[in-house]
Structures are given as C-alpha cells and as structure tokens.
Amino acid sequence: MAVADRSGLPIAVGIESGPRNEQKLVVGTLKKSFLRKQLPKILIGDRAYDSDPLDAELAAMGVEMIAPPHPRRRNKLPDGRKLRRYKRRWKVERLFAWIFRSRRLVTRYEEKAQNYLGLLQLACAQILWRRL
C-alpha cells in the first residue's frame, strides 16, 4: 500500500502478508510516513475505502477521507462536490508505475518481507531524489 501527495510523490509505503482488506492498512501505512511533518489533511481512495469506522479513525487523526459511495451503502453522499477531487486519483496510479520501473519489485524475488520493504523504500527514495 502506498500514500502519495498531490503531485504523486510517495509519502508512505507499507507491506502486509496475505490477502488483507485495504481499509485496515490505511492507518498503519500513514504511521510509517517518510515525512516528519503532519499527516495529510485529505486522503482520496476508491470505493473500497468508503467505511464509517475508517472515517471515524481517520477523523480522530485529523484526516478526511474522500471516496465514492460503495454500491451497497444505504446513505449515499448528498452531492459530488468533494468527489471532484477524486479525479486526481490517477497520480497514485502513476506512482505505482514509477515504483514498478524497478525490476526487482515487479516480480517478488525476495523471500523475506523486510528485504522487499527495504527495496520498496529505496525505490521511493529514488523517485523523491529524481523529482525534488
């Protein structure tokens, strides 16, 4: 899982074992931030991140989650003003394209998770070095 800023640069990355629900990984990934500054004020995610418990947990941290309503959700958002920011979600997908330029990360050759996480953080450092 990765968190990017508004220009598509990595803020935090994290890995977990097995098939896990991404909603449960958001807070842990934000705590692994590269920056010493405060957390981002707004996070943009897809429909899978539309959850009241996640919204409450992020609100306690001072972060607002913007996600389109899940199809099974009963009470949908009243208007789409906040969802206009959702159009910028492609910048996160671009970050994954930049990360996967590293051939070692495309196919996971590393057996140990810590080695893979180290290579992932190194790829993020290279992206930051090139862009800043």
N, CA, C and O atoms as CSV, one atom per row, in Angstrom:
chain,resi,resn,atom,element,x,y,z
A,1,MET,N,N,0.849,-1.165,0.000
A,1,MET,CA,C,0.000,0.000,0.000
A,1,MET,C,C,0.892,1.225,0.000
A,1,MET,O,O,1.938,1.243,0.649
A,2,ALA,N,N,0.479,2.241,-0.725
A,2,ALA,CA,C,1.252,3.474,-0.820
A,2,ALA,C,C,0.322,4.667,-0.662
A,2,ALA,O,O,-0.847,4.621,-1.046
A,3,VAL,N,N,0.865,5.737,-0.089
A,3,VAL,CA,C,0.169,7.009,0.037
A,3,VAL,C,C,1.019,8.040,-0.689
A,3,VAL,O,O,2.227,8.121,-0.468
A,4,ALA,N,N,0.384,8.834,-1.563
A,4,ALA,CA,C,1.093,9.844,-2.337
A,4,ALA,C,C,0.539,11.225,-2.029
A,4,ALA,O,O,-0.603,11.362,-1.592
A,5,ASP,N,N,1.351,12.241,-2.259
A,5,ASP,CA,C,0.869,13.603,-2.085
A,5,ASP,C,C,0.180,14.069,-3.355
A,5,ASP,O,O,-0.021,13.280,-4.279
A,6,ARG,N,N,-0.182,15.333,-3.410
A,6,ARG,CA,C,-0.967,15.816,-4.550
A,6,ARG,C,C,-0.202,15.823,-5.856
A,6,ARG,O,O,-0.820,15.875,-6.920
A,7,SER,N,N,1.114,15.772,-5.818
A,7,SER,CA,C,1.874,15.722,-7.067
A,7,SER,C,C,2.287,14.297,-7.428
A,7,SER,O,O,2.966,14.094,-8.434
A,8,GLY,N,N,1.897,13.326,-6.641
A,8,GLY,CA,C,2.191,11.933,-6.958
A,8,GLY,C,C,3.462,11.405,-6.340
A,8,GLY,O,O,3.878,10.294,-6.666
A,9,LEU,N,N,4.098,12.159,-5.458
A,9,LEU,CA,C,5.314,11.698,-4.788
A,9,LEU,C,C,4.938,10.874,-3.562
A,9,LEU,O,O,3.941,11.164,-2.901
A,10,PRO,N,N,5.732,9.844,-3.252
A,10,PRO,CA,C,5.366,8.962,-2.135
A,10,PRO,C,C,5.499,9.649,-0.783
A,10,PRO,O,O,6.473,10.355,-0.523
A,11,ILE,N,N,4.515,9.435,0.065
A,11,ILE,CA,C,4.545,9.919,1.450
A,11,ILE,C,C,4.822,8.759,2.392
A,11,ILE,O,O,5.598,8.891,3.339
A,12,ALA,N,N,4.180,7.608,2.128
A,12,ALA,CA,C,4.347,6.437,2.980
A,12,ALA,C,C,4.086,5.181,2.157
A,12,ALA,O,O,3.244,5.174,1.259
A,13,VAL,N,N,4.819,4.123,2.475
A,13,VAL,CA,C,4.581,2.821,1.857
A,13,VAL,C,C,4.616,1.769,2.946
A,13,VAL,O,O,5.268,1.944,3.975
A,14,GLY,N,N,3.916,0.686,2.715
A,14,GLY,CA,C,3.903,-0.414,3.667
A,14,GLY,C,C,3.504,-1.699,2.979
A,14,GLY,O,O,2.865,-1.681,1.927
A,15,ILE,N,N,3.884,-2.812,3.574
A,15,ILE,CA,C,3.514,-4.124,3.054
A,15,ILE,C,C,2.914,-4.937,4.187
A,15,ILE,O,O,3.228,-4.713,5.356
A,16,GLU,N,N,2.066,-5.864,3.843
A,16,GLU,CA,C,1.463,-6.788,4.801
A,16,GLU,C,C,1.401,-8.161,4.165
A,16,GLU,O,O,1.408,-8.287,2.941
A,17,SER,N,N,1.341,-9.161,4.972
A,17,SER,CA,C,1.298,-10.521,4.453
A,17,SER,C,C,-0.136,-10.940,4.180
A,17,SER,O,O,-1.058,-10.547,4.895
A,18,GLY,N,N,-0.313,-11.732,3.151
A,18,GLY,CA,C,-1.607,-12.326,2.856
A,18,GLY,C,C,-2.631,-11.359,2.308
A,18,GLY,O,O,-2.389,-10.154,2.243
A,19,PRO,N,N,-3.774,-11.885,1.915
A,19,PRO,CA,C,-4.843,-11.028,1.407
A,19,PRO,C,C,-5.560,-10.328,2.559
A,19,PRO,O,O,-6.321,-10.955,3.296
A,20,ARG,N,N,-5.318,-9.045,2.709
A,20,ARG,CA,C,-5.924,-8.259,3.786
A,20,ARG,C,C,-6.795,-7.174,3.180
A,20,ARG,O,O,-6.541,-6.705,2.071
A,21,ASN,N,N,-7.797,-6.790,3.897
A,21,ASN,CA,C,-8.659,-5.705,3.481
A,21,ASN,C,C,-7.865,-4.407,3.564
A,21,ASN,O,O,-7.266,-4.112,4.599
A,22,GLU,N,N,-7.855,-3.638,2.497
A,22,GLU,CA,C,-7.041,-2.428,2.459
A,22,GLU,C,C,-7.497,-1.375,3.457
A,22,GLU,O,O,-6.696,-0.536,3.870
A,23,GLN,N,N,-8.754,-1.399,3.850
A,23,GLN,CA,C,-9.236,-0.438,4.840
A,23,GLN,C,C,-8.450,-0.551,6.135
A,23,GLN,O,O,-8.196,0.452,6.801
A,24,LYS,N,N,-8.073,-1.749,6.485
A,24,LYS,CA,C,-7.373,-1.981,7.747
A,24,LYS,C,C,-5.901,-1.591,7.670
A,24,LYS,O,O,-5.234,-1.519,8.702
A,25,LEU,N,N,-5.381,-1.338,6.473
A,25,LEU,CA,C,-3.976,-0.998,6.298
A,25,LEU,C,C,-3.715,0.501,6.239
A,25,LEU,O,O,-2.562,0.926,6.311
A,26,VAL,N,N,-4.750,1.299,6.112
A,26,VAL,CA,C,-4.571,2.734,5.891
A,26,VAL,C,C,-3.864,3.399,7.067
A,26,VAL,O,O,-2.880,4.112,6.871
A,27,VAL,N,N,-4.345,3.180,8.266
A,27,VAL,CA,C,-3.793,3.851,9.443
A,27,VAL,C,C,-2.350,3.406,9.685
A,27,VAL,O,O,-1.490,4.230,9.995
A,28,GLY,N,N,-2.086,2.121,9.545
A,28,GLY,CA,C,-0.720,1.629,9.723
A,28,GLY,C,C,0.250,2.195,8.706
A,28,GLY,O,O,1.405,2.474,9.028
A,29,THR,N,N,-0.215,2.365,7.481
A,29,THR,CA,C,0.640,2.937,6.443
A,29,THR,C,C,0.896,4.412,6.712
A,29,THR,O,O,2.010,4.892,6.503
A,30,LEU,N,N,-0.108,5.131,7.167
A,30,LEU,CA,C,0.097,6.551,7.482
A,30,LEU,C,C,1.090,6.740,8.622
A,30,LEU,O,O,1.808,7.739,8.658
A,31,LYS,N,N,1.137,5.798,9.546
A,31,LYS,CA,C,2.081,5.900,10.659
A,31,LYS,C,C,3.518,5.653,10.217
A,31,LYS,O,O,4.457,6.020,10.924
A,32,LYS,N,N,3.695,5.030,9.044
A,32,LYS,CA,C,5.036,4.770,8.506
A,32,LYS,C,C,5.470,5.860,7.532
A,32,LYS,O,O,6.240,5.589,6.610
A,33,SER,N,N,5.001,7.060,7.717
A,33,SER,CA,C,5.258,8.155,6.793
A,33,SER,C,C,6.742,8.502,6.727
A,33,SER,O,O,7.463,8.400,7.719
A,34,PHE,N,N,7.181,8.914,5.543
A,34,PHE,CA,C,8.570,9.344,5.354
A,34,PHE,C,C,8.800,10.732,5.936
A,34,PHE,O,O,9.929,11.093,6.268
A,35,LEU,N,N,7.749,11.492,6.057
A,35,LEU,CA,C,7.846,12.882,6.470
A,35,LEU,C,C,7.734,13.025,7.971
A,35,LEU,O,O,7.047,12.244,8.631
A,36,ARG,N,N,8.401,14.010,8.501
A,36,ARG,CA,C,8.285,14.287,9.927
A,36,ARG,C,C,7.150,15.262,10.203
A,36,ARG,O,O,6.752,15.466,11.349
A,37,LYS,N,N,6.640,15.858,9.138
A,37,LYS,CA,C,5.558,16.824,9.281
A,37,LYS,C,C,4.265,16.108,9.633
A,37,LYS,O,O,4.241,14.900,9.870
A,38,GLN,N,N,3.209,16.876,9.660
A,38,GLN,CA,C,1.899,16.319,9.984
A,38,GLN,C,C,1.376,15.444,8.859
A,38,GLN,O,O,1.907,15.446,7.748
A,39,LEU,N,N,0.344,14.710,9.161
A,39,LEU,CA,C,-0.295,13.838,8.186
A,39,LEU,C,C,-1.042,14.668,7.146
A,39,LEU,O,O,-1.350,15.834,7.394
A,40,PRO,N,N,-1.337,14.084,5.989
A,40,PRO,CA,C,-2.123,14.834,5.008
A,40,PRO,C,C,-3.526,15.121,5.546
A,40,PRO,O,O,-4.077,14.337,6.318
A,41,LYS,N,N,-4.086,16.238,5.135
A,41,LYS,CA,C,-5.418,16.612,5.615
A,41,LYS,C,C,-6.515,15.837,4.902
A,41,LYS,O,O,-7.571,15.574,5.477
A,42,ILE,N,N,-6.263,15.470,3.645
A,42,ILE,CA,C,-7.275,14.795,2.839
A,42,ILE,C,C,-6.654,13.576,2.184
A,42,ILE,O,O,-5.567,13.658,1.612
A,43,LEU,N,N,-7.342,12.444,2.267
A,43,LEU,CA,C,-6.948,11.235,1.551
A,43,LEU,C,C,-8.032,10.921,0.528
A,43,LEU,O,O,-9.222,11.089,0.794
A,44,ILE,N,N,-7.607,10.468,-0.634
A,44,ILE,CA,C,-8.546,10.094,-1.683
A,44,ILE,C,C,-8.375,8.609,-1.941
A,44,ILE,O,O,-7.259,8.134,-2.151
A,45,GLY,N,N,-9.473,7.877,-1.925
A,45,GLY,CA,C,-9.430,6.439,-2.160
A,45,GLY,C,C,-10.585,6.004,-3.038
A,45,GLY,O,O,-11.476,6.796,-3.348
A,46,ASP,N,N,-10.567,4.750,-3.436
A,46,ASP,CA,C,-11.649,4.256,-4.280
A,46,ASP,C,C,-12.811,3.774,-3.406
A,46,ASP,O,O,-12.828,4.027,-2.201
A,47,ARG,N,N,-13.771,3.089,-4.005
A,47,ARG,CA,C,-14.991,2.692,-3.299
A,47,ARG,C,C,-14.741,1.756,-2.123
A,47,ARG,O,O,-15.538,1.711,-1.186
A,48,ALA,N,N,-13.667,1.026,-2.164
A,48,ALA,CA,C,-13.375,0.095,-1.079
A,48,ALA,C,C,-13.085,0.820,0.235
A,48,ALA,O,O,-13.199,0.226,1.307
A,49,TYR,N,N,-12.715,2.086,0.161
A,49,TYR,CA,C,-12.377,2.844,1.361
A,49,TYR,C,C,-13.565,3.576,1.958
A,49,TYR,O,O,-13.400,4.321,2.925
A,50,ASP,N,N,-14.748,3.388,1.416
A,50,ASP,CA,C,-15.947,4.026,1.943
A,50,ASP,C,C,-16.449,3.214,3.133
A,50,ASP,O,O,-17.179,2.236,2.970
A,51,SER,N,N,-16.050,3.632,4.326
A,51,SER,CA,C,-16.380,2.895,5.542
A,51,SER,C,C,-16.496,3.875,6.699
A,51,SER,O,O,-15.643,4.745,6.876
A,52,ASP,N,N,-17.547,3.730,7.478
A,52,ASP,CA,C,-17.735,4.605,8.636
A,52,ASP,C,C,-16.658,4.404,9.706
A,52,ASP,O,O,-16.158,5.398,10.233
A,53,PRO,N,N,-16.275,3.167,10.055
A,53,PRO,CA,C,-15.212,3.018,11.056
A,53,PRO,C,C,-13.881,3.623,10.599
A,53,PRO,O,O,-13.163,4.218,11.403
A,54,LEU,N,N,-13.553,3.477,9.322
A,54,LEU,CA,C,-12.314,4.073,8.809
A,54,LEU,C,C,-12.402,5.590,8.843
A,54,LEU,O,O,-11.432,6.258,9.204
A,55,ASP,N,N,-13.555,6.144,8.471
A,55,ASP,CA,C,-13.737,7.596,8.519
A,55,ASP,C,C,-13.573,8.118,9.940
A,55,ASP,O,O,-12.957,9.162,10.153
A,56,ALA,N,N,-14.119,7.401,10.907
A,56,ALA,CA,C,-14.020,7.833,12.304
A,56,ALA,C,C,-12.574,7.760,12.797
A,56,ALA,O,O,-12.107,8.654,13.504
A,57,GLU,N,N,-11.875,6.696,12.422
A,57,GLU,CA,C,-10.487,6.540,12.859
A,57,GLU,C,C,-9.583,7.602,12.243
A,57,GLU,O,O,-8.696,8.134,12.910
A,58,LEU,N,N,-9.811,7.907,10.973
A,58,LEU,CA,C,-9.012,8.946,10.319
A,58,LEU,C,C,-9.380,10.337,10.832
A,58,LEU,O,O,-8.512,11.203,10.946
A,59,ALA,N,N,-10.657,10.559,11.142
A,59,ALA,CA,C,-11.074,11.853,11.680
A,59,ALA,C,C,-10.418,12.111,13.039
A,59,ALA,O,O,-10.097,13.253,13.367
A,60,ALA,N,N,-10.220,11.059,13.820
A,60,ALA,CA,C,-9.531,11.210,15.105
A,60,ALA,C,C,-8.074,11.613,14.903
A,60,ALA,O,O,-7.473,12.252,15.766
A,61,MET,N,N,-7.513,11.233,13.755
A,61,MET,CA,C,-6.131,11.615,13.429
A,61,MET,C,C,-6.068,12.962,12.716
A,61,MET,O,O,-4.975,13.485,12.497
A,62,GLY,N,N,-7.215,13.536,12.347
A,62,GLY,CA,C,-7.253,14.812,11.655
A,62,GLY,C,C,-7.172,14.696,10.143
A,62,GLY,O,O,-6.752,15.632,9.463
A,63,VAL,N,N,-7.576,13.537,9.615
A,63,VAL,CA,C,-7.520,13.289,8.175
A,63,VAL,C,C,-8.933,13.057,7.671
A,63,VAL,O,O,-9.708,12.328,8.289
A,64,GLU,N,N,-9.270,13.680,6.540
A,64,GLU,CA,C,-10.588,13.487,5.928
A,64,GLU,C,C,-10.446,12.531,4.756
A,64,GLU,O,O,-9.553,12.690,3.923
A,65,MET,N,N,-11.325,11.539,4.690
A,65,MET,CA,C,-11.305,10.547,3.613
A,65,MET,C,C,-12.350,10.902,2.572
A,65,MET,O,O,-13.518,11.114,2.900
A,66,ILE,N,N,-11.928,10.968,1.308
A,66,ILE,CA,C,-12.847,11.202,0.201
A,66,ILE,C,C,-12.865,9.941,-0.638
A,66,ILE,O,O,-11.845,9.539,-1.197
A,67,ALA,N,N,-14.032,9.321,-0.722
A,67,ALA,CA,C,-14.203,8.107,-1.515
A,67,ALA,C,C,-15.618,8.080,-2.059
A,67,ALA,O,O,-16.548,8.495,-1.367
A,68,PRO,N,N,-15.804,7.605,-3.280
A,68,PRO,CA,C,-17.172,7.480,-3.787
A,68,PRO,C,C,-17.945,6.466,-2.959
A,68,PRO,O,O,-17.343,5.565,-2.376
A,69,PRO,N,N,-19.253,6.591,-2.897
A,69,PRO,CA,C,-20.026,5.673,-2.065
A,69,PRO,C,C,-19.991,4.246,-2.594
A,69,PRO,O,O,-20.045,4.010,-3.801
A,70,HIS,N,N,-19.901,3.319,-1.683
A,70,HIS,CA,C,-19.927,1.906,-2.047
A,70,HIS,C,C,-21.334,1.566,-2.553
A,70,HIS,O,O,-22.312,2.099,-2.028
A,71,PRO,N,N,-21.458,0.700,-3.551
A,71,PRO,CA,C,-22.788,0.400,-4.101
A,71,PRO,C,C,-23.781,-0.158,-3.080
A,71,PRO,O,O,-24.988,0.049,-3.212
A,72,ARG,N,N,-23.282,-0.859,-2.068
A,72,ARG,CA,C,-24.186,-1.445,-1.072
A,72,ARG,C,C,-24.532,-0.488,0.063
A,72,ARG,O,O,-25.319,-0.830,0.945
A,73,ARG,N,N,-23.961,0.683,0.046
A,73,ARG,CA,C,-24.187,1.644,1.126
A,73,ARG,C,C,-25.582,2.250,1.003
A,73,ARG,O,O,-26.012,2.620,-0.089
A,74,ARG,N,N,-26.269,2.347,2.105
A,74,ARG,CA,C,-27.645,2.849,2.082
A,74,ARG,C,C,-27.682,4.361,1.944
A,74,ARG,O,O,-28.389,4.897,1.091
A,75,ASN,N,N,-26.920,5.046,2.785
A,75,ASN,CA,C,-26.940,6.508,2.713
A,75,ASN,C,C,-25.755,6.979,1.865
A,75,ASN,O,O,-24.601,6.890,2.285
A,76,LYS,N,N,-26.053,7.463,0.707
A,76,LYS,CA,C,-25.034,7.930,-0.238
A,76,LYS,C,C,-24.707,9.383,0.067
A,76,LYS,O,O,-25.426,10.037,0.822
A,77,LEU,N,N,-23.643,9.883,-0.506
A,77,LEU,CA,C,-23.271,11.282,-0.313
A,77,LEU,C,C,-24.321,12.197,-0.942
A,77,LEU,O,O,-24.855,11.879,-2.004
A,78,PRO,N,N,-24.622,13.317,-0.309
A,78,PRO,CA,C,-25.658,14.188,-0.845
A,78,PRO,C,C,-25.279,14.868,-2.154
A,78,PRO,O,O,-26.142,15.067,-3.009
A,79,ASP,N,N,-24.025,15.224,-2.330
A,79,ASP,CA,C,-23.621,15.874,-3.573
A,79,ASP,C,C,-22.216,15.426,-3.947
A,79,ASP,O,O,-21.546,14.743,-3.172
A,80,GLY,N,N,-21.782,15.806,-5.118
A,80,GLY,CA,C,-20.494,15.343,-5.612
A,80,GLY,C,C,-19.388,16.361,-5.539
A,80,GLY,O,O,-18.383,16.225,-6.236
A,81,ARG,N,N,-19.544,17.391,-4.706
A,81,ARG,CA,C,-18.514,18.434,-4.663
A,81,ARG,C,C,-17.173,17.888,-4.200
A,81,ARG,O,O,-16.135,18.211,-4.777
A,82,LYS,N,N,-17.190,17.073,-3.174
A,82,LYS,CA,C,-15.929,16.511,-2.692
A,82,LYS,C,C,-15.363,15.493,-3.667
A,82,LYS,O,O,-14.150,15.294,-3.730
A,83,LEU,N,N,-16.236,14.851,-4.423
A,83,LEU,CA,C,-15.771,13.822,-5.344
A,83,LEU,C,C,-15.069,14.396,-6.565
A,83,LEU,O,O,-14.490,13.638,-7.344
A,84,ARG,N,N,-15.104,15.701,-6.755
A,84,ARG,CA,C,-14.334,16.299,-7.853
A,84,ARG,C,C,-12.850,16.066,-7.651
A,84,ARG,O,O,-12.099,15.957,-8.620
A,85,ARG,N,N,-12.426,15.989,-6.412
A,85,ARG,CA,C,-11.013,15.726,-6.120
A,85,ARG,C,C,-10.625,14.295,-6.462
A,85,ARG,O,O,-9.447,13.990,-6.642
A,86,TYR,N,N,-11.618,13.423,-6.551
A,86,TYR,CA,C,-11.363,12.016,-6.874
A,86,TYR,C,C,-10.755,11.868,-8.262
A,86,TYR,O,O,-10.104,10.862,-8.544
A,87,LYS,N,N,-10.956,12.844,-9.123
A,87,LYS,CA,C,-10.394,12.796,-10.469
A,87,LYS,C,C,-8.870,12.785,-10.455
A,87,LYS,O,O,-8.244,12.354,-11.424
A,88,ARG,N,N,-8.276,13.252,-9.377
A,88,ARG,CA,C,-6.810,13.294,-9.280
A,88,ARG,C,C,-6.201,11.976,-8.804
A,88,ARG,O,O,-4.994,11.901,-8.575
A,89,ARG,N,N,-7.005,10.965,-8.659
A,89,ARG,CA,C,-6.524,9.684,-8.163
A,89,ARG,C,C,-5.529,9.022,-9.110
A,89,ARG,O,O,-4.793,8.127,-8.696
A,90,TRP,N,N,-5.493,9.438,-10.361
A,90,TRP,CA,C,-4.576,8.857,-11.329
A,90,TRP,C,C,-3.130,9.105,-10.934
A,90,TRP,O,O,-2.241,8.386,-11.390
A,91,LYS,N,N,-2.873,10.097,-10.102
A,91,LYS,CA,C,-1.494,10.379,-9.694
A,91,LYS,C,C,-0.942,9.267,-8.817
A,91,LYS,O,O,0.261,9.010,-8.832
A,92,VAL,N,N,-1.796,8.611,-8.060
A,92,VAL,CA,C,-1.350,7.466,-7.267
A,92,VAL,C,C,-1.005,6.301,-8.187
A,92,VAL,O,O,-0.022,5.594,-7.966
A,93,GLU,N,N,-1.823,6.105,-9.221
A,93,GLU,CA,C,-1.527,5.039,-10.185
A,93,GLU,C,C,-0.211,5.309,-10.900
A,93,GLU,O,O,0.527,4.378,-11.221
A,94,ARG,N,N,0.084,6.579,-11.150
A,94,ARG,CA,C,1.373,6.934,-11.755
A,94,ARG,C,C,2.517,6.610,-10.805
A,94,ARG,O,O,3.584,6.181,-11.244
A,95,LEU,N,N,2.305,6.810,-9.512
A,95,LEU,CA,C,3.334,6.455,-8.532
A,95,LEU,C,C,3.650,4.969,-8.601
A,95,LEU,O,O,4.817,4.582,-8.550
A,96,PHE,N,N,2.616,4.126,-8.716
A,96,PHE,CA,C,2.871,2.691,-8.829
A,96,PHE,C,C,3.636,2.368,-10.110
A,96,PHE,O,O,4.468,1.461,-10.115
A,97,ALA,N,N,3.375,3.081,-11.175
A,97,ALA,CA,C,4.140,2.881,-12.409
A,97,ALA,C,C,5.602,3.254,-12.200
A,97,ALA,O,O,6.493,2.565,-12.697
A,98,TRP,N,N,5.858,4.331,-11.475
A,98,TRP,CA,C,7.237,4.718,-11.184
A,98,TRP,C,C,7.924,3.682,-10.300
A,98,TRP,O,O,9.089,3.350,-10.517
A,99,ILE,N,N,7.201,3.174,-9.305
A,99,ILE,CA,C,7.785,2.169,-8.406
A,99,ILE,C,C,8.126,0.901,-9.174
A,99,ILE,O,O,9.188,0.315,-8.967
A,100,PHE,N,N,7.229,0.473,-10.062
A,100,PHE,CA,C,7.445,-0.784,-10.771
A,100,PHE,C,C,8.410,-0.659,-11.939
A,100,PHE,O,O,8.574,-1.607,-12.707
A,101,ARG,N,N,9.051,0.496,-12.083
A,101,ARG,CA,C,10.184,0.572,-13.009
A,101,ARG,C,C,11.362,-0.223,-12.456
A,101,ARG,O,O,12.237,-0.655,-13.206
A,102,SER,N,N,11.377,-0.411,-11.150
A,102,SER,CA,C,12.411,-1.228,-10.517
A,102,SER,C,C,12.068,-2.691,-10.749
A,102,SER,O,O,11.057,-3.190,-10.255
A,103,ARG,N,N,12.912,-3.367,-11.496
A,103,ARG,CA,C,12.601,-4.729,-11.914
A,103,ARG,C,C,12.498,-5.693,-10.740
A,103,ARG,O,O,11.751,-6.669,-10.809
A,104,ARG,N,N,13.230,-5.438,-9.674
A,104,ARG,CA,C,13.187,-6.318,-8.504
A,104,ARG,C,C,11.836,-6.290,-7.810
A,104,ARG,O,O,11.480,-7.236,-7.107
A,105,LEU,N,N,11.086,-5.225,-7.998
A,105,LEU,CA,C,9.802,-5.095,-7.314
A,105,LEU,C,C,8.641,-5.639,-8.135
A,105,LEU,O,O,7.598,-5.981,-7.578
A,106,VAL,N,N,8.807,-5.722,-9.446
A,106,VAL,CA,C,7.717,-6.216,-10.291
A,106,VAL,C,C,7.437,-7.677,-9.973
A,106,VAL,O,O,6.295,-8.053,-9.708
A,107,THR,N,N,8.461,-8.485,-10.000
A,107,THR,CA,C,8.363,-9.877,-9.579
A,107,THR,C,C,9.062,-9.976,-8.239
A,107,THR,O,O,10.226,-9.592,-8.122
A,108,ARG,N,N,8.389,-10.473,-7.245
A,108,ARG,CA,C,8.956,-10.501,-5.905
A,108,ARG,C,C,9.934,-11.650,-5.776
A,108,ARG,O,O,9.548,-12.798,-5.553
A,109,TYR,N,N,11.216,-11.317,-5.920
A,109,TYR,CA,C,12.279,-12.309,-5.779
A,109,TYR,C,C,12.680,-12.503,-4.327
A,109,TYR,O,O,13.209,-13.554,-3.963
A,110,GLU,N,N,12.436,-11.511,-3.505
A,110,GLU,CA,C,12.858,-11.551,-2.105
A,110,GLU,C,C,11.948,-12.469,-1.294
A,110,GLU,O,O,10.723,-12.391,-1.394
A,111,GLU,N,N,12.552,-13.332,-0.500
A,111,GLU,CA,C,11.777,-14.226,0.352
A,111,GLU,C,C,11.361,-13.544,1.649
A,111,GLU,O,O,10.277,-13.803,2.172
A,112,LYS,N,N,12.212,-12.685,2.161
A,112,LYS,CA,C,11.922,-12.011,3.430
A,112,LYS,C,C,11.213,-10.690,3.171
A,112,LYS,O,O,11.583,-9.928,2.278
A,113,ALA,N,N,10.203,-10.445,3.962
A,113,ALA,CA,C,9.397,-9.240,3.788
A,113,ALA,C,C,10.213,-7.978,4.056
A,113,ALA,O,O,10.013,-6.963,3.389
A,114,GLN,N,N,11.127,-8.027,5.020
A,114,GLN,CA,C,11.927,-6.845,5.349
A,114,GLN,C,C,12.833,-6.451,4.187
A,114,GLN,O,O,13.059,-5.263,3.955
A,115,ASN,N,N,13.353,-7.439,3.455
A,115,ASN,CA,C,14.183,-7.124,2.290
A,115,ASN,C,C,13.345,-6.461,1.199
A,115,ASN,O,O,13.782,-5.496,0.573
A,116,TYR,N,N,12.141,-6.985,0.977
A,116,TYR,CA,C,11.264,-6.406,-0.034
A,116,TYR,C,C,10.856,-4.989,0.355
A,116,TYR,O,O,10.820,-4.099,-0.494
A,117,LEU,N,N,10.550,-4.773,1.634
A,117,LEU,CA,C,10.187,-3.442,2.103
A,117,LEU,C,C,11.358,-2.480,1.936
A,117,LEU,O,O,11.161,-1.322,1.568
A,118,GLY,N,N,12.557,-2.944,2.201
A,118,GLY,CA,C,13.740,-2.101,2.003
A,118,GLY,C,C,13.926,-1.698,0.550
A,118,GLY,O,O,14.266,-0.550,0.263
A,119,LEU,N,N,13.708,-2.629,-0.368
A,119,LEU,CA,C,13.804,-2.303,-1.793
A,119,LEU,C,C,12.688,-1.354,-2.216
A,119,LEU,O,O,12.902,-0.482,-3.059
A,120,LEU,N,N,11.510,-1.515,-1.643
A,120,LEU,CA,C,10.401,-0.624,-1.937
A,120,LEU,C,C,10.700,0.792,-1.445
A,120,LEU,O,O,10.417,1.766,-2.143
A,121,GLN,N,N,11.262,0.904,-0.262
A,121,GLN,CA,C,11.631,2.213,0.265
A,121,GLN,C,C,12.772,2.833,-0.536
A,121,GLN,O,O,12.820,4.051,-0.708
A,122,LEU,N,N,13.675,2.014,-1.019
A,122,LEU,CA,C,14.761,2.509,-1.866
A,122,LEU,C,C,14.211,3.043,-3.186
A,122,LEU,O,O,14.670,4.077,-3.671
A,123,ALA,N,N,13.243,2.357,-3.768
A,123,ALA,CA,C,12.615,2.835,-4.999
A,123,ALA,C,C,11.910,4.166,-4.750
A,123,ALA,O,O,11.963,5.059,-5.596
A,124,CYS,N,N,11.254,4.309,-3.604
A,124,CYS,CA,C,10.596,5.578,-3.268
A,124,CYS,C,C,11.629,6.686,-3.074
A,124,CYS,O,O,11.399,7.827,-3.475
A,125,ALA,N,N,12.756,6.355,-2.467
A,125,ALA,CA,C,13.825,7.345,-2.299
A,125,ALA,C,C,14.363,7.795,-3.655
A,125,ALA,O,O,14.662,8.975,-3.838
A,126,GLN,N,N,14.490,6.870,-4.607
A,126,GLN,CA,C,14.937,7.242,-5.947
A,126,GLN,C,C,13.926,8.166,-6.624
A,126,GLN,O,O,14.309,9.126,-7.291
A,127,ILE,N,N,12.648,7.879,-6.454
A,127,ILE,CA,C,11.611,8.742,-7.039
A,127,ILE,C,C,11.694,10.132,-6.447
A,127,ILE,O,O,11.642,11.124,-7.175
A,128,LEU,N,N,11.822,10.216,-5.126
A,128,LEU,CA,C,11.925,11.521,-4.475
A,128,LEU,C,C,13.190,12.255,-4.916
A,128,LEU,O,O,13.159,13.469,-5.117
A,129,TRP,N,N,14.289,11.542,-5.066
A,129,TRP,CA,C,15.547,12.141,-5.488
A,129,TRP,C,C,15.429,12.724,-6.901
A,129,TRP,O,O,15.945,13.809,-7.166
A,130,ARG,N,N,14.763,12.020,-7.794
A,130,ARG,CA,C,14.608,12.493,-9.169
A,130,ARG,C,C,13.666,13.682,-9.281
A,130,ARG,O,O,13.880,14.575,-10.101
A,131,ARG,N,N,12.638,13.694,-8.469
A,131,ARG,CA,C,11.596,14.718,-8.607
A,131,ARG,C,C,11.847,15.968,-7.786
A,131,ARG,O,O,11.329,17.033,-8.123
A,132,LEU,N,N,12.624,15.870,-6.722
A,132,LEU,CA,C,12.821,17.049,-5.870
A,132,LEU,C,C,14.063,17.825,-6.243
A,132,LEU,O,O,14.366,18.842,-5.619
